[in-house]
Amino acid sequence: MSAPSITDPIEVRGLRVRNRIWIAPMCQYSVMAYDGVPTAWHRVHYGALASGGTGMLVVEATAIAPEGRITRQDTGLWNDEQRDAWRPIVDFAHQAGAAIGVQLSHAGAKAGTFAGFGRDGDRRGSVPIDEGGWPTVSASDEAILGLAAPRALATSELDGIVAAFVAAAQRAVEAGFDVVEVHGAHGYLLHQFLSPLTNRRVDGYGGDLAGRSRLLLDVVRAIRAELPALPVLVRLSATDWTDGGLDEQQAAQVAAWALEAGADFVDASSGGVVLAEIPVGPGYQVHLAERIAAEGVPVSAVGLIETAEQANAVLRGGVAAVRVGRAALRDPNLPIRWAGELGVDVDWHPQQYRRAY
Ligand SMILES: Cc1cc2nc3c(=O)[nH]c(=O)nc-3n(C[C@H](O)[C@H](O)[C@H](O)COP(=O)(O)O)c2cc1C
């Protein structure tokens, strides 16, 4: 069978997605009222991306609880006001022909930091409690990345974390989102459980890979039980790029378990729990997605995939879709442009712009 093209449609749990050029979640840190409610910026930003031809746009890491925000300027889905503010963004994406998802997130020990927009973010780290920060939680009580030390979550608190993910997923469905993505990557709470570098627990949520995966899999299973028809993506950091950390073999196993638990798709990112030497370059994470694809798990690749030819080559390696981040910030119309470069005639542009094509 020949490999699909990035311009080919794909189905995810009954959801038809018009192509395989997807927008990766990207924090905007633009909720200046600190209430988690998306703003005019989110409407314009996501509107532009949805109009640019993507098959699936997944909006930024959106907190399932106030204390799960990376910064005070994060979006949330822990209350109905937030849900209602997402609705016009979702409706607009649908009018533009894009599927739209939300990345559900709890930052754990990486919560409560200063928001920064530069390449390295803001280096001031944790916001002091008396300046509006809050105590953080994690798998263990060791500080990471120079941030304030978290409190290890008690076993009895973990059902509450799972329930908060499910409640946010429920609100996502009420807002009209087609997909939810469980954020299991980049050193945030679920990754803090997955990684042996940050999980020193001695209860059933630590120890071997099965124990460390348990919270993530509980979240996936609980969302699946509550929302049987909802397509669920899981984003993993498929390596910690550090000896003794999570590696690509373990990540492929977790991806297979996530599929069994009811996920439909995995995205292979990397890093975030410790500082590591990451060999950043074109397609530097593609091999991680290929390793997961080898388990028979539908998977997307991400990370410096910046040309149409390169993206199509990625699909030839067994990966089902590509996700783009920064290149789509530079040009929200990148999917339409890539189709043109491949000589594929598409109708993904808004009809209002027809005279331009
Ligand atoms: C501004 C910005 C914000 C990001 N925020 C998130 C996020 O909210 N959740 C997430 O999983 N990844 C986030 N990422 C990582 C991207 O989703 C993506 O994996 C990364 O940028 C690599 O892809 P690229 O080379 O195509 O940009 C962010 C990246 C950027 C540039």
PDBQT file of the ligand as one rigid body, heavy atoms in Angstrom, charges set to zero:
ROOT
HETATM    1  C1  LIG A 401       4.795  29.534  21.307  1.00  0.00    +0.000 C 
HETATM    2  C2  LIG A 401       4.782  28.062  21.602  1.00  0.00    +0.000 A 
HETATM    3  C3  LIG A 401       3.919  27.565  22.565  1.00  0.00    +0.000 A 
HETATM    4  C4  LIG A 401       3.845  26.182  22.811  1.00  0.00    +0.000 A 
HETATM    5  N1  LIG A 401       2.917  25.706  23.700  1.00  0.00    +0.000 NA
HETATM    6  C5  LIG A 401       2.696  24.375  23.782  1.00  0.00    +0.000 A 
HETATM    7  C6  LIG A 401       1.566  23.859  24.483  1.00  0.00    +0.000 A 
HETATM    8  O1  LIG A 401       0.712  24.594  24.959  1.00  0.00    +0.000 OA
HETATM    9  N2  LIG A 401       1.456  22.519  24.583  1.00  0.00    +0.000 N 
HETATM   10  C7  LIG A 401       2.341  21.669  24.000  1.00  0.00    +0.000 A 
HETATM   11  O2  LIG A 401       2.194  20.449  24.127  1.00  0.00    +0.000 OA
HETATM   12  N3  LIG A 401       3.378  22.138  23.277  1.00  0.00    +0.000 NA
HETATM   13  C8  LIG A 401       3.569  23.444  23.134  1.00  0.00    +0.000 A 
HETATM   14  N4  LIG A 401       4.565  23.922  22.324  1.00  0.00    +0.000 N 
HETATM   15  C9  LIG A 401       5.350  22.966  21.515  1.00  0.00    +0.000 C 
HETATM   16  C10 LIG A 401       4.720  22.809  20.133  1.00  0.00    +0.000 C 
HETATM   17  O3  LIG A 401       3.424  22.188  20.219  1.00  0.00    +0.000 OA
HETATM   18  C11 LIG A 401       5.599  21.967  19.185  1.00  0.00    +0.000 C 
HETATM   19  O4  LIG A 401       5.691  20.653  19.665  1.00  0.00    +0.000 OA
HETATM   20  C12 LIG A 401       7.001  22.549  19.050  1.00  0.00    +0.000 C 
HETATM   21  O5  LIG A 401       6.947  23.938  18.796  1.00  0.00    +0.000 OA
HETATM   22  C13 LIG A 401       7.783  21.850  17.928  1.00  0.00    +0.000 C 
HETATM   23  O6  LIG A 401       7.141  21.983  16.693  1.00  0.00    +0.000 OA
HETATM   24  P1  LIG A 401       7.619  23.093  15.603  1.00  0.00    +0.000 P 
HETATM   25  O7  LIG A 401       9.065  22.848  15.349  1.00  0.00    +0.000 OA
HETATM   26  O8  LIG A 401       6.762  22.807  14.385  1.00  0.00    +0.000 OA
HETATM   27  O9  LIG A 401       7.351  24.437  16.179  1.00  0.00    +0.000 OA
HETATM   28  C14 LIG A 401       4.685  25.293  22.100  1.00  0.00    +0.000 A 
HETATM   29  C15 LIG A 401       5.571  25.808  21.165  1.00  0.00    +0.000 A 
HETATM   30  C16 LIG A 401       5.626  27.169  20.894  1.00  0.00    +0.000 A 
HETATM   31  C17 LIG A 401       6.561  27.670  19.826  1.00  0.00    +0.000 C 
ENDROOT
TORSDOF 0
